[in-house]
Amino acid sequence: MPTLRQVRKRIRSVRATRQITKAMEMVAAAKLRKAQMRIMQVRPYSGKLDEILRHLAAAAEGELSHAYFEKRPVHKRTLVVVTSDRGFCGSFNANLIRKATEWLADKAVENTEIICLGKKGFDFFKRRKWTVAAKYLDWSGNLDMDKARAVVAYLTGRFLSGETDEITLIYTQFLSMARYRIVQVPYLPVEKIETEGHTGHLDYIFEPDPQRIFAGLMPKYALTKMITTLADSFAAEHGTRMIAMGGATKNAGEMIDKLTLQYNKARQAAITKELLEIVSGAEALKG
């Protein structure tokens, strides 16, 4: 049975841990609010860009052609895995890595490469048989536009040069503060824009020609898709960290209550033992 001193020391240790987890929960909550604002800014822009592309694709009447739409035989695949740089966010990274591993399970090692956005994913895959073609670390849960542009430039450059034929994204999509979903979406080639059932005024005059218009729009589309992916992932990361740290804080409080009860019982037992010794000694002196 632990001594009173050991129990007191453990209570102090758990209290210190609870202060840390509480602070981390509050920081994650503040970052989550900023990340939600970022998503609210990005998603309308992304949706409007999709709408514009649908309009133009419908009006182009078969003139639509761009290198990002080129579907070719897949000889090389690229998987982009978006994880966090830090832990303490529950099963956030474990679920992503599990999903990525499932995707890789039936792919040939020599025909597949991985791009890691986040340190946790890189730490896992660098020790595996898969080739890590590039890594982008130290995001700290914040959307760095320069780094996002560098990622897009690297991915589109490899696709256009023929170094890879298919690029897939795996990341966590933010739905609400308590709901997240791991999604697997194609990045390049861009899926054919659906125009069936589209209604609206489509009498467009293209100036310049559709090719040059799409040449200007598609790089923005690729960048917007990556920014939306990163914004979703960072918001989900902060949300899961807030929930995980909230649970840890609650568990620490429950542990402190149990240890305090254990301490009081042990202290009461020690006091009772001392009283019994005093009474026994007094009775012996009388006798």
Secondary structure, DSSP 8 states (H G I E B T S, - for coil): ---HHHHHHHHHHHHHHHHHHHHHHHHHHHHHHHHHHHHHHHHHHHHHHHHHHHHHHHHHTT----GGG-----S-EEEEEE--SS--STTHHHHHHHHHHHHHTTS-GGGEEEEEESHHHHHHHTTSSSEEEEEE---TTS--HHHHHHHHHHHHHHHHHTS-SEEEEEEEEEEETTEEEEEEEEEES------TT--S------SS-HHHHHHHHHHHHHHHHHHHHHHHHHHHHHHHHHHHHHHHHHHHHHHHHHHHHHHHHHHHHHHHHHHHHHHHHHHHHH-
